[in-house]
Amino acid sequence: MALSNAGILSSSCSVCTRLYPLCSPVHRRIRISVYSLRFVSLRNRCFSTVASLRNADVFTSPESAKNFEFTSEERIYKWWESQGYFKPSFERGNDPFVISMPPPNVTGSLHMGHAMFVTLEDIMVRYQRMKGRPTLWVPGTDHAGIATQLVVERMLEEEGIKRADLGREEFTKRVWEWKEKYGNTITNQIRRLGASCDWTREHFTLDTQLSRAVIEAFVKLHEKGLIYQGSYMVNWSPNLQTAVSDLEVEYSEEPGYLYHINYRVAGGSRSDFLTIATTRPETLFGDTAVAVNPSDERYSKYIGKQAIVPMTYGRHVPIISDKYVDKDFGTGVLKISPGHDHNDYLLARKLGLPILNVMNKDGTLNDVAGIYCGLDRFEARKKLWLELEETGLAVKREPYTLRVPRSQRGGEIIEPLVSKQWFVTMEPLAEKALKAVEKGELTIVPERFEKIYNHWLSNIKDWCISRQLWWGHRIPVWYIEGKDCEEDYIVARNTNEALEKAVKKYGKNVKIYQDPDVLDTWFSSALWPFSTLGWPDISAEDFGKFYPTSVLETGHDILFFWVARMVMMGIEFTGSVPFSTVYLHGLIRDSQGRKMSKTLGNVIDPLDTIKEYGTDALRFTLSLGTAGQDLNLSNERLMSTKAFTNKLWNAGKFILQNLPRENDASAWKALHNFKFDTENALLALPLPECWAVSKLHILVDNATASYDKLFFGDVARETYDFFWADFADWYIESSKVRLYHSGGDSVASVAQATLLYVFENILKLLHPFMPFVTEELWQSLPHRTTALIVSPWPRSSIPRLDESIKKFENLQALVKAIRNARAEYSVEPARRISACIVANPEVIQYVSKERDVLALLSRLDLKNISFTDSPPGNADQSVHLVASEGLEAYLPLADMLDVSSEVQRLSKRLAKMQTEYEALMARLSSPGFVEKAPEEVVRGVREKAAEAQEKVTLTRNRLALLQSTINVHVQ
């Protein structure tokens, strides 16, 4: 029984030592039997706690389960939710901690990005809940206009139905049906990650409350003159038939061509050409000028003349000069197509050039392109080039790397197009958001992202908020039949209000119709922190209690998409920054640092990971990253964290097996009488107990400070190291001396109380990271009156005894030195050896008090350990160890091994090593080798020779020591 207990905590030890990349090196672990101590049988007893008795179908004790079963996670989660633990409670505090969950797309399926934000936000929420703050984590989903409409359109296509065939009302109905059927997939998966958010406050960006907020925001911005309608250059998605935001366009480098085309100079000779270089020849039908740099002497004579646009039946355009033209790009001549290039559009507006659109909304060319009308833009490009070659106007086509704009949603190539849209004037909103950071009202973590935030807001463009979709918030604008849409329109909160305004202005016979477009999805998301709390009803209870929120946590890749817009809208509509801190996490990459993609086949599915390693292992691994930095994820990391979960479970099993019976009132009274929160209480503890408790108190202070600074990776690493390297490796092993002591329960109680106290606090520190296994273990401990999820956080600034820590570290150093000597001399694990400990009287006093611990951990013969202040008489026949300054040990060789056999073994080994060394030296003595061999080869041989010489010297010295021992015995 003693032997089996001693090995409980070693089962997963080796795998973690090999694989865990972020913990400090773990010392050599040797399984320890309890040799001559008597194991006190703890009899059959009931370990069920009060909570466990009430919830026998929820929790499993380590007493009855070999490992923590991942199947328990969903049961535990449902129990937490049923108890109301996810709702804010004002019982222990009045300062709320509030997070708004970044709403995942309703079309989404769980990926590692979701797992990252859920983990980090849940860590914050669980920590603050245990600190006694009323915590509210608001969940919800985004209607994802483009993505959702695409999903439903594709589903309908499989039935042979097109969106246009259904009409807007019926199509929207189908989308809602899809949402009701599949929309909860992502939220159920988020639950699986352990997210302790208040699901009674779940929102959807198209629900009644949020839709009301969106309409109110549009109306208020329009009333302030910050929303306007106009025809401007936008990013157009031909397949989706809608404008998309600049932020929703992704640029990729792709192979293409640079086309060189001759433009004739009107009125010139046959040799008067301007050769332009373009990547998009099909847009030449929209040319309204040809530009050169005013300082380019090659073309100065043509400035002010006219160029003839090829294939347009002689259409003339002016040849102008502008510093914008790069003399070194292509030929130094630029075709200006304002209707199809962002830069050309700005230049045309500056110079007053006309804007000519040659493209339909579906990406085909319109009648401006003449005979090319109706052709797809890419087909037109091919046909045009062939005909340019035939007419002799094509100069050359050369390979060129293109920077291609693609839709983030559909993946198609985006077309710059002038289109009538609704815009928000951003500059006055951005000014306030910039000041929020400048004044310290908003902190961005990590700080380096403040520069990026400031740069973007300082160079912000107006926001195109209209989308040509059917799924989303319909723009609250109504037009008057028979009137100009740009001049006569009404902004209202609903149709009745719009009609009332129209009648007032145009008479009772007026007829109105609503703008068919919807608002950009990010418009509703920008209102998320306050719309979910009741705004625009500022008297709403949740708005009054929980706004502004505390932290906004999200990926750094949507700092502009979402975060900056929330700051601007929050200040504009509520007068307050919507959150005081922005915490930005990085991307999750594979073990080689590559971005996860289906193409590379390196995507790690969170749900598959949970099945294999457990939710706790996944969460703990993801938490090890640093704010703003990408995290490389591998199966090896997950495996090592799973081993950590098993280690926790086995520690709980060991502690449960060594606690008193739950109904032993006197024993539990004795345990509860132990106090660990005063200096006197610590002074009364034996050295190992005092060390363990002091180290715990240091950990609590450091972990709490790191939690408050949002340094979650530091908390995880420090707690891991303490639990494994200090508590499991050292204190649990040391505690066996008192637990199994023949002195009875009174001797064991100090170890039992310390084990319970330290383990309880470890569970509390780890709970935000690993909620399931820690709650399961907590519930298995006797006399639990509250669930771990709502138990108080460990107290900070409790005394610790630094002197006791130093003393135990000396004892540790002595144990390590003896263990290393045993390993070096290949002493059998079961063999007990003698030892003479040499130190000054002060050190001897505290080391000798723990001679039982020293004997247990070092496998010494308890009856043959001596303590003295000077070397023993047989020092020359002993292995001399210096554990630390002023603490040494002498281990008699005769106790450690068969000296004669070892002499024979080392003699053979020395002869072989000497031969190898001489061979290396012979090569180095050869002029032919040294002069002709490559320098790195010669250097390598020299290094091997030096290493061989060192081994020969060490072996000779050890052999000499052993031989002297034999000589002494012979004499």
N, C-alpha and C positions, 0 to 999 in steps of 0.2 A: 504493500500500500504506500509506504513511504517513497519507494523508488518510483512508482507510477506518478505520484503527486509531484515529485521533483521534476519530472519531465514534461508536465502539463504545458508549461510556457515555452517549450523549445520546439514545438512541432513545426511552426512556420518560420523559425528563426533563420535558417540557412538561406531560404529563398529571398527573404527580405534583405539580408546582408549582401547578397549578390546583386540584387536588382534595384534596390531603392536608391535613386539617384540623388536625392536631396537631403538625406539625413547624414549626420556625422558618422564616421566609421564606428561600427559596433564592435566591441571587444570580443575576444575569443570566448565562446560560450562552452562551458563544460557541464555536462549533466551531473548533478550532485545528489548522491544518496544521503540518507540521514544517519549513516553509520551507527554510532552507539547511542543515539538519542531514542527515547521511547516515543512512538507515535501514539497520540491520544485519540482514540476512536471517538468520533463525534456523533455516533449513533444515528439511527434513523429519525428524522425530524421533518416537520413541515416548513418549507422555506417560503410558502406563498405569502405574499404581502396582502395588505388590505385591498389595494387596487387589483392585485392579481386574483384574489378570491372573487371579486365582483366581475372580473373580466377574464375568466379562465380560457375563454375561446379567443382572446386577443393576444395575450402575452405568453411567451415560452421561456422557461428558465434554463440556464446553462446546465442545471442539474439533470435535465431530461433530454437535452439536445446536444449533440456533439459539436455542431457549429451553428452559427446564426443562419436561420433559414430565410432566404430572400422572399419567400412566399408570405412571410409575416408582414412585409412592408405595407402592403395594401390594407391589411386588417388594422394595423397600427394607425395608418393615415385616416381611415374612416372613423376610428375611435376618437382621435384628436378632434376631427371635424364635428362629430356627434356631441362632444363635450363642450363645444363652443370656444375652444382655445384659440381659434384663428381670429376671433372678433376682438376689437379693442376693449380693454378693461381699464377703468379708472380707479380700481381699488387701491393700487399701490403708488399712483402718481398721476399728475395732471398735465405733464409735458408730453404731448403725443409725438410719436415717431411715425412718419407717413412716407410711403413709397408708392408711386404709380407704376404699375407694371408696363413695360413697353408692349403695347398690344400686338401680338403676333397676327399675321394674316389669317382670316377665317379659313382660307384654303390650305393653310400650312400643315406640315407634318413635322414632328419633332426632329431637330438636328442639333449638332453640338453647340451651335451659337445660342439656341434656346437653353440648352443645358447649362451653358456658362452663365447667362444672365439670371436664370432661376436660382442657381447655386449661390451666386454672390449676393443677390437680393435677399434670399432666404437666410443666409448667414447674418446679414445686417438685422433683419426682422427678428429672428430668434434671439439674437444677443440682446437687442433692446427690450424685447418682451421679458426676458429673464432679469434685466436690470430694473424692471418694474414700470417702464414707460408704457402708456397705452399705445399699442402698435396697430397700424392699419396699412395693409398692403392691398391696394386696389387692383383687382384683375380685370381682364377684358380682352376683346379681340377687335381687329380692324376689318372693315368691310372690303378693303383691298379692291378698289374699283376695277382696275384693268385686269388683275390676276383672276378675280372671281368671274368677271364677265367672260374671260377667255375659257375658263374651265367649263362653264355652262354652255357656251357656244359650241365647244368641241363635243360635249355630251349630246347636244341636240343634233350635231352633224352626223353622229353615229346613227341617229334615228331618221336621217334624211331631212332634217328640218333646219331652215335658216332663220336667223334672228329676225330679219325683215319680214319673213312670212308670218311670224307671230304677232308682230306689233309690240309697241313699248310696254303696254300694260300687262299683256300676257307673258312677255319675256321676263319682266320684273317679278311677276308672280312665280315663274319657274325658278328664278334665282333664289327667292325666299324659300321655296320648297327644298331646294338643294341645301341651303344653309341650315334649315331645321333638321335635315337628315344627316349631314356630314359636318356641320359647323362645330360640333363639340369634340371632334377628334383631337384637336390640338390642346384644348383645355384639359381633357382627360389625361393626355400624355404629360402635361405640366404637373398635374396632380401626382403622377407616378414618380416625379422627381422630388416629391416631398414639399412642394411649395405651400407654405402656411399662410396663404392669402385668404382674405375674407370673401368667400364665394357668394355670400348673401348680397354683396355689393358689386357683383360682376356686371360689366357693361359691354355693350356692342356699339360701335361708332354710328350705326344707323338706328339705334333704339330711340324711343320718343324723346327722352330727356336730352340726349346728345344732339339729336337732330334740331331740337329747339335752340340749343346753344349755338349750333352752326349758323342757323338762320339769323339769330340775333347778332352774331359777330359780323356777318356780311352786312347787315343793315347798318350797324354802328360804324363800320369802316367806311361805308359808302356815304353816310351822313357827314363824316369828317373829310370827305373828298379824297380818301385814300384808296378807293376802288374806282377804276375807270375801264371803259371799253375802247378798243381800238384795233386797227390792223397793223400788226408788227411781225417781225421775224420770230418764228417759233421753231421748235423741234417737232417735226411731224412724223407720225408713225403711219405709213401707208397701209399696212396690214390691219392695224388696230383702228385706223381712221380717227385718230385723236392726236391732239398736241400732248407732248410729254415735257416734264420739267428738265432743265439743264442737268439737275442732279440725278435724273433717271436715265441719262445717256452715258454709256460706257464706251471708252475709246480703246480700240485694239489695233495693233500693228499687223497689217496684212499685205501680202504681195499684190502689186498691181502694176499700172503703167503710167508713164508720163508721156502725153501726146503733144508733139510739136506741130503746129498748124500755121500756115501762112495767111495773113490778112492783107489784102491789097490796100494800097494807099490811094484813095480817090484822087483822080486828076494827075497821078504820077505816071512814071514810065513803067514798062513791064518788069523792071528790076526793083521797083519800089514796093517792098513787102515789110511788114512787121511780123516776126515769127513769135507766136505766143506758146507757152508750155502750160498745159492744163491736165489735171487728172480726171476731169469730167467734161469731155467735149460736148456731150448732149445738152449742156446748159448754154452753149453759145447762142442758141436762139433767144435767150434772155439777156444777151449783152446789151448794155446801154452806153458803154464807153470802152476805150482802150487806154491804159495808163502807163506812163513811163516815169522814171525818176528825173526830176528837173536837172540834176547834175550829171546825168548820163549823156555824154557827148555823142554816143552812137545814134541817139534818136532825137536830139534837140531840134533838128531841122523839120521834124514831123509834127511837133507840138502845135496845136491849133488847127491842124488839118483833119480830114475825115478818113476813117477806115471802113472798108466794106466787109461786113460779117459774112463768112462763107455760107453757102447753101441757103441763103435767105433772099435770093433774087435781087441782090444789090442793095440791101438795107444798109444805110450809112450810120456810123456812130462817131462821136468826136474822139480825137486823140488828145488826151489831157496829161498834165504832169502833177505828180503828188509825191511828197517825201515818203509816203506809206509804202511805195513800191520798192521792193528789194532788188537792187541791181544785180546781185549775185545769184538769185534764184532763177533757174531755167534760163531764159533768154533775156531777162530783165524787162520784159513786156508783160503787162497784166491785163487780162480781159476782165471787165467789171460786169458781174451778173448779180445785181442787187437782190433779185428775187430768190436766189438759191445759194447764198453764201453769207454767213454772219458778218464777216469783215467787209465784204463788198456792200452789204446793206448799210452799215454804219457810214462808210465812205460816201455812198450815194446820198444819204440824208444830209451829210455835211456839205456836199457840193451841189445839192439840188438836182441830182440826176433822176430821171424817171425810173420806176421799178416795174419790171416786166416779169410776169409769172408764166412759165412755159409748162407747168406740170399740174395734172389733176390730183385730187386728194388720194387716189389709189396708186399713185406712182407712175401713171402713164402720161405721155406728153399730150398737151392740149393743142388747139388749133393754131396757136402761135407758131408751133413747130412745122406748120405746113404739111408736107407729104408724110412727115413722121408722126402725125397726130394719131393717137390711139396705141402707139407702141409703148411697151414697158420701157422704163428709163434705161435698163441695161441692154435690152435688145436694140433700142435706138442708138446706143453708144456704138455697138458693133456695126450696125448698118451704116451709120454716119461715117465711121472711119473708112470703111470700104469705099464709099462714094467719094470721100476726100482724096483717097489714093487715086481713084480713077480720074479725078479732075486735076490732079497734080498739086493740090493744096496741102496734102499730107507730107510733112517733112520726114518725120521719123517717130517711132514708138519705142520707148526704152523701159526696161524693168525699173520699178520704183516702189519703195515701201510706203504704203498708205497708212494714215492714221484715220481709221474708219469709225464713225459714230454708230453705235448699235443700241437698240432699245434694251434696257435692263430687263424688261418683262418678256417681250416677244423675241428678242435676239435679231430682229431684222435691221437693215441699214436705215438710219434716220435721215429724213430729207429736210434740210432747212427750207422753210416755206413761209411766205407772208400770209397771215391768216387773221381774221377778226376774232379776238379773244378778250377775256376779262383779266385784268391785272391788278395787283396790289402795289401801291407805291411803298417801297421798303425803306428808303433812306431815313425818314423821321422815326420809324420803328427801330431801325438798327442803332441809331444814335443812343437811344435809351438802354438798349441791350449792352452796348459797349461800356456805358457809364456804370452799369451794374457790376461788371468785373473790375473796372477801375476803382470804384468805391469800396470794393471788398464785400458787396452784398451777395456776390456769387463767386464760389470757389470751384475751379476745375481741377480735377485730379486725373492724371498727373498734370503738373503745372505747365509743362511744355505745350500742351494743347491750347493754352490761352492765346499764344501767338497766332496759331492757326485760326482760332475763333475770331480774334481781332482782325486779322487780315481779310477774312471772308466778309465780315460785316462792314469793314471799311471800304470794300470794293463791291458791295452788293448790287445786284440788278433787280429790277422790278420782277415780281413773281407772277407768272402766268398761272391763274388758278382755275381756268375753265378746261373741261375735258369733254370730248365728243363721245360720251358713253351714255348708256341707259341705267347702269347700276351705280347708285351713289346719291349724294344730296343734290337735288335739282336746284339750279341757281334761282334765287328768289327774285327774278326779274320778269316783268310782264310787258309785252309790247302791244301797241295799239294798231289794230288792223287798219291798213291804208296809210300808215304813217311811217316815217323814216326810223328804222330800228336804232340808229346811233343817236338820234336826236330826241325821239319820243319813246320813253320807256318809264316804267314805274318799279321801284324797289319796295317790296312789302313782305310782311311776315307770313302771309297766306293769301289764297286766292280771293277770299272775301274782302280782306283789307285792300288788296290791289284793285279790285273792282270798285270799291267805295272811293278810292283815290281817283280812279279813272273817270268815274261818273262826275265827280266834283270838278274835274279839269276839262273833260271833253263832252259832257252831257250824258243823259241817261241811255241813249241808244248806242253808246260806245261798246265795242267788242274787243276783248283782250285775249292774248294767248301767251303762255309761259315760254321762256327761253328753254330750248331742248337740252342744253348742255348741263353737265353736273360739275360739282366742285372737285378739284384735286383732292385725292384721299388725304394728303398731308395737311390740308386745311383743317379738317376735323381733328386730326391727330395733334395739331398745334394747340388745340384747346383742352387736350386730355387731362392735365393735372387739375383743372378747376371745373370743367364740364362734368366730370365724373363725381364731383362733390356737390353738385346742385346748381352751379352757375348756369344761367344768369340770375337765378333766385338767390341773391346774396344773403337772404334771411334763412336759407336752408340750414338745418342743424349741422349736417356734415361739413358744409362750407365754413360755417362759423367755428367748428371745433378743429378741423383738420387742414385748413388752408391758411398760409402756404404749406406745402409739403416739405419734407426734410431733405431727401436725397433723390436724385435722378440717376439711375444706373443704366448704362447701355453701352453698345459697341462704339468705338471711336469713329467707325465708318459712317455713322448717321449723325455726327455732330452738327452738320448743316441741314440735312434732310429734316431733322426733327428737333434736336435740342435747342438750337439757336432760334428756331421759329416759336417754340414753346416759351422761351424767355421773352421774345418780343411781344407775343400775344398776351402772355400773363401780365406783363407790365401795362400794356395798353388797356386791357379790360378790367383788371383787378387793382391796378396801382402797385402791385407787389411782384417781386421776382417769384416765380412759382415754386422754386426750391432753392435752398441755400448752397447745396453742393452737387456738382456733377461728377460722377465717378465713371470713367471710361475704361472698359476692358478691351483687350486685344483680340485678335483672331485665333482660332484653334487650328493648328497645322498638324501634319503627320509627323512621324518620328524623324523624318529627314528634313523637316522645316518647310515642306511643300504645302501649298494650299490644297485643301481637300476638294476633289472633283471626281465625278463619275468617269471622266475620260481617263484619269490616272488610276482609277480603281482603288483609291486610298481612303474612301469615305468610311468613317467609323460611325455606325448607327447607335445612338444613345440607348434605344430600347434593347437592342441585342447586347450591348455592353452591360446593361442592368441585369439581364438574365444570367450572364456569365459571371459578373464580378460583384453585383449588388449596387444599389443606388448610392450607398454610403461611400463605397470605393470610388465610384465615378465622381461624386461631389468633392471628396477630399482631394483627388488628383487634380481636378479643375481649379481648386482653390489655391494651388501652389504657385500660380502665376503671379506676376507683378502688374499693377495697374498700367494699362496702356501698352503692355508688351504682349506679343504673340506667344502662345504656349504650344510647344510640341508635345503631342499626345501619342503614346504608344501602348501596346498591350503589356509590355514589360512593366511600365509604370503602374498600370491598372492591377497587374498581378501582385506587385509588391504592396499596394494599398489594400488589396484583398487579404494579404497575409497579415497586415496590421489589424484588420477587422477581426480576423481569427485570434490574433494575439490578445486583443481586448476581451474577446469572448472567453478565452482560456483563463485569463486573469480573473474574470468574474467567477468562473467555475471554481478556481482555487480558493478565492475568498469565501464563497458560499460554503464550501466544504469545511472551512475552518472557523466559521462563526458559531456562536452558541445556538442551541435550539431556540426557535422563535418564542416558545412559551416559557423559556427559562427567564423569568422576570428578574431574578437577582443578578444573573449574568449580564443581562441587557442594561440593568441599572448601573452596574459597574462600568460597562462600556460608555454609557451616556455621561457618566461622571468625569470622563476624561475630557479636558479642555485643551485646546491648542492655540488659543488666541491671545495668550499673555506670555511675557518673557519668563515669568516664574514657572508657568506650565511647561514651557519648552525645556527649561533647566532641569526639571524633574524627570525628563524622558531619558531612556538609555541612548547612547550615541547613535546607533543606526536609525532609530525612530526620530530623534531630534534632527538628524541630517535630512531624512526624507521629508519631514514636515517643513523644515526651513527652505529646502529646495522648492517645495510646492508653493510656499508663500511668495517666493521670488518669481516663480512662473506665473502665478495669478496676477501679480503687479505688471509684469512685462506683457502678458497676454492681453490684459484689460487695456493697457496703454496702446497696444498695437491694434486692438479692435477699434478703439476710439479714433485712431489715425487712419483706419481703413487699410491697414497693412495685414490683410488676411493670410497671405502666404507666410509671413513671419510667425503668426499665431500657430498655424498648422505645423510648421517645422519645429518650433520650440516645444509644443505640446507633444508631438511625436517623439522627439528626442528624450524628453523627460520621462514619458511613459515607458518607452522601450529601454533606453540606456540606463536610466536611474531606477525607476520603480520596478520594472519587471526583472531586469538583469541583476540588480543589486538589492533593492529593499525586500522584494518578495523572497529572494533566496536567504537573505539575512534573517527574515522573520521566522523562518522554520526552526531556528534555534529556540525561540521562546514558545512557538506554537506546539512543538513536539517535546518540550522540556518535561522532565519527570516531576517538576515542582508543582504541577497542577494548573488549574484554571487561572489562578491569580497571576501567575507568571505569563500566561498566554494572553491575558486580557489587554495588556499594553500593545502587543503586536496586533491583536484583533481590532482594537480601536483605531490604531494608526492605519492599518490596511483599509478599513472602512472609510475613514476620513479622507485619506488621499484619493482613494478610488472614486468616491462620490464626487470629489471636486474635479478629477480628471474627466468624468462623464459630463459634468457641467461645462467645462471648457471646450470639450469636443462636440457637444450637442449641436451647436449651430452648423457644424460641418457634416456630422454623421448622425443625423437625428434618429434614425431607426434603431440601429444597434445600441445606441446609448440609452434610448427610452426602454428598450427591451431589458437591458441589464439593470437599469434603475428600478424597474418594476419588480425584478426578481429579488432585490435586496429586501430584507425584513423591515417592517415598520415604515413603509413609505406612506406618507399622508397626502402628498401632492404628486402630480405628474411632473416629470422632468421638464417638459416644455414650458411650464409656468413656475418652476421652482426658482428661488432667488439666486442671483448670480453670486459667486464667491466674493467674500469681502476682500477689499484691497488694504494695503498698508498694515497688515498684521505682522507682529514681530517675527524675525528670523534670527538665528544665532550664527553669525559668520564664523565664529571660532569653532563651533561644532562642525560646520561644513568643512573647514580646513582639517580638522582632526580625522573626520571620516575619509577625506580624500587621501590622507596619509595611509590610513588602513587599506583603502582601495589600491594605492600604489604598491603596498606590500603584497597584497593578494595577487596583483597582476605580475609582479616580479617573480613570485613563486610559481604561478601558473606558467609563465614563459620559460622558466628553468625546467619545469617538469616536461614541457613540450620539447625543449631543446635536447633534453637527455632521454626523450622517449619513455618516460615513466608511465607504467600502465595506469589507466584511470582509477582503478580500484585500489591501487597501492597507497597506503598511508606512510608518510615519511616524517622524520623528525625535523625539528628546526630550532635554531637558537636565534632569538630576536635581540638585537643589540641597539640600544638607544639611551638617551639620557633619562633620568628618573621621571620627568614630567610626561614624556611620550610613553614610557613604559606603563605609567599609571593608567592611561586611557586605553592603550592597545591591549594590555593584559586583561582589562575588564571585559573585553570582547574576544577573549581567547576562543570561546566556543564558535563565534562567528568566523574568526580567522581560520580555525580548524575546518569548519564546514566548507567555506568557500575555497580554501586552498588545498583541501584533502590532506590535512596534516594529522599525525597521530596525536590526539589530544593529550595523552599521558606523557608524551615526549616533546613538549614545547617548553622551552625555557626562555626567560627574560633576564637580560643582564646589561650592564653598562660597558662591558669590555668583551673583545673577541673570545670565543671559547678555546679550550686547549687543543681541540682537533681542527682548528681553523684551516691548517694546511691540507687537510684531507676533506675539505668541504667546498661546496660552491658558494662563493661570496656574492651576495646581492646587495646593491645600494638602491633601496626603494625610493628614498627622498633624502633631503639633507637632514642628517641626524637620525635616520632610521635605516638599519641594515639587517640582513638575515644571513645565517650560515646553514646550509643544507648538507649534512654528511653524505658523501658520495655513496658510501656503502649501503645507505638506506634507499638510494634512488635506482641502483642498477647493479648487475653482476659485473664487477670491475674487470675481472679476467676476460670475460667474453667481450666486453666493450673494448678492451685493449686490443684484442685480436681483430675485432671488426675495424677499429680505427687505423690499425697498422696497415691492413689491406687497402683501406680507402686512401690513406696517405701515399702509399706506393703508386696507386693509380693516378692520383692527383699530381704527384711529382713528375710522372711520365708525361702527362698532358702539358704540364708547365714547361718542361724541358723541350718538348716538341715545338711549342710556340716560340720559345727563345731561340731555338735553332733556325726557325724561319726568319726571325728578326736579325739574326747574325749573318744571314746570307746577303751579300751585297747585291746579287742578282735580283732577289725578291724586293729589297728595299728600294732599289733604283728603278726597277721596271714595272712593279705592280702599281696600280692606281693609288693615289694618295689616300682615298677613303678606305681602301682595303687594308693598307698598311696601318692606318689609324685604328681600324677595327681589331686587328691582331694585337696591337699594343694594349688596347683596352682589355681584351680577353686575357692577355698575359698578366696584367696588373691584378685583375680579378682572381686569376688562378693562384698568383703568389699570395694574395691575402688569405685565400682559403687554406693554402698549405700552412701558412703561419698559424692560423687559428687552430687547425687540426693538430699541429705539432704541440702547441701549448696545452691543448686539452689532453693529448696523449701523455705529455710529461706529467701533468697533474695526476692522471690515473696511475701511471707507473710509480709515482712517489707514494701513492696510497698503498700499492702492493708491497713496496720496499719496507714501508713502516710496519705492515702486518708481518712480513718475513722476519724483521728484526725482533 
